[in-house]
Amino acid sequence: MARHYVTLPVAAVNSFDLPAICFVTGSRERISWRKRVYRWSPPWILLLIVCFPVGVFLSVWLHRQVRVEVPVSDAAWRAWKLADNAGGLSVLATLIGGGIALALADSGATVAAGVVAIGAVLAPFVAFLVARRFKGPSVRRITDDSIEFIIRNTEVADAIRRHFGDLIVEER
């Protein structure tokens, strides 16, 4: 799946300025504007966790958050919301599968317990890989005045490029 990096001014990411094309599928039919909150912190900030007071201060200071409106089709929005919830659901599946595996192992069905345990461990990874393709654009970086999207749909990236032209800060 292709990755397109498109940097736009934060003020331009709303229902008035964006083209009416679904950010997930590229469809132009039945588009609705949905509010999303994108958050970003520098990836290296996790390395400062050992320096507790300094790491927390820098994390709060460098954290960026932007509220934007993105165009999505109704079907893509449902899939996007399901993908957002896939992590929690997979953890729940892991806990339930672990309990079932323990119960099976206790009853003597060790082969079945092993199969269920392997499935329980793999559940979060499978959920991540499946859900990833239904998510809308993610954010690579946020500054005070711009937001850099990672757009996985070539048609959407091309439509944004045509629509904004000179307004696009950077395209890679």
NORVENJO-V373082 format. One record per residue. N is the residue number from 1. RES is the residue in one small letter. NEAR is the number of other C-alpha atoms within 10 Angstrom. Layout:
n/res/near
N/RES/NEAR
N/RES/NEAR
This chain:
n/res/near
1/m/8
2/a/9
3/r/14
4/h/19
5/y/19
6/v/21
7/t/21
8/l/21
9/p/16
10/v/17
11/a/11
12/a/17
13/v/19
14/n/17
15/s/16
16/f/9
17/d/12
18/l/17
19/p/20
20/a/23
21/i/22
22/c/25
23/f/26
24/v/25
25/t/19
26/g/19
27/s/17
28/r/14
29/e/12
30/r/13
31/i/19
32/s/17
33/w/18
34/r/15
35/k/13
36/r/11
37/v/9
38/y/17
39/r/15
40/w/17
41/s/18
42/p/14
43/p/9
44/w/9
45/i/14
46/l/12
47/l/9
48/l/14
49/i/13
50/v/10
51/c/10
52/f/9
53/p/11
54/v/11
55/g/16
56/v/16
57/f/11
58/l/14
59/s/18
60/v/10
61/w/10
62/l/13
63/h/14
64/r/17
65/q/14
66/v/17
67/r/13
68/v/17
69/e/18
70/v/23
71/p/27
72/v/26
73/s/23
74/d/16
75/a/12
76/a/21
77/w/22
78/r/13
79/a/18
80/w/20
81/k/14
82/l/15
83/a/22
84/d/16
85/n/13
86/a/20
87/g/17
88/g/13
89/l/16
90/s/20
91/v/16
92/l/15
93/a/18
94/t/21
95/l/15
96/i/15
97/g/21
98/g/20
99/g/16
100/i/17
101/a/24
102/l/18
103/a/14
104/l/18
105/a/16
106/d/11
107/s/10
108/g/11
109/a/13
110/t/15
111/v/12
112/a/14
113/a/22
114/g/16
115/v/12
116/v/21
117/a/23
118/i/15
119/g/17
120/a/23
121/v/17
122/l/14
123/a/20
124/p/20
125/f/13
126/v/14
127/a/18
128/f/15
129/l/11
130/v/13
131/a/19
132/r/14
133/r/14
134/f/20
135/k/21
136/g/25
137/p/20
138/s/15
139/v/17
140/r/18
141/r/18
142/i/23
143/t/15
144/d/10
145/d/10
146/s/18
147/i/25
148/e/23
149/f/21
150/i/19
151/i/23
152/r/22
153/n/19
154/t/15
155/e/17
156/v/22
157/a/21
158/d/12
159/a/16
160/i/19
161/r/16
162/r/12
163/h/14
164/f/15
165/g/10
166/d/9
167/l/12
168/i/18
169/v/14
170/e/11
171/e/12
172/r/7
